[in-house]
Amino acid sequence: MTSSSAAADDDSRSRNPRSTSAHGSEGEPEERQLPNYATSGALLGDKLYKGVSLQYAEPDDSRKPDKSYRFYVFKAGEIVDTVRLDQQSVYLLGRDRTIVDLPLDHPSISKQQAVIQFRLVVEEVGFLGETEDRVAPFVYDLGSANGTMVNGEKVKEREYVELKVKDMLTFGLSSREYLLMCEDEVEEKK
């Protein structure tokens, strides 16, 4: 480095307010930007399916259900459809028919509204620490505009909520109701 370039570096350091101290030129502290801890979605990566960026990635504990779950779809008290939920570990629900597994056509529903995710649940049974594994359905709202409801209560965005047999789900402002049933449990009770 030549002496003239070293002198230029010294001049640039003296003009840079960050290099002098933690305080501004008049002794006032610099304003610092606070960290933003909101979810950015960056952990999902760029998962594209049929040219559409997916808002969801399956967790490591996802499993295909070992029971025959169904949605019985009601409108004005009448069954209008039955949807099997035992063929895969996750079902994407929403308006975007190019990517969803269960289309929901009401205008208040987001393109990617929610998912029904089957997950492995490990429970302690007994006093000796024995565990029992089961696969259970969960609903996960994808930050939809008008929300997802289970039994009349709004689900928190981006939080898994375990579903039980006979839970009633609604999406957005749609009047359709989705009753979760499990044929295996109905047959066991007979």
Sequence and secondary structure as in RCSB ss.txt:
>XXXX:A:sequence
MTSSSAAADDDSRSRNPRSTSAHGSEGEPEERQLPNYATSGALLGDKLYKGVSLQYAEPDDSRKPDKSYRFYVFK
AGEIVDTVRLDQQSVYLLGRDRTIVDLPLDHPSISKQQAVIQFRLVVEEVGFLGETEDRVAPFVYDLGSANGTMV
NGEKVKEREYVELKVKDMLTFGLSSREYLLMCEDEVEEKK
>XXXX:A:secstr
  HHHHHHHHHHHHH HHHH SB TTS B        S  SGGG   EETTEE S    TTB   SS EEEEEEE
TTEEEEEEE  SSSEEEEES TTT SEE   TTS TT EEEEEEEEEEEETTTTEEEEEEEEEEEE S SS EEE
TTEE  BT EEE  TT EEEETT   EEEEEEHHHHHHH 
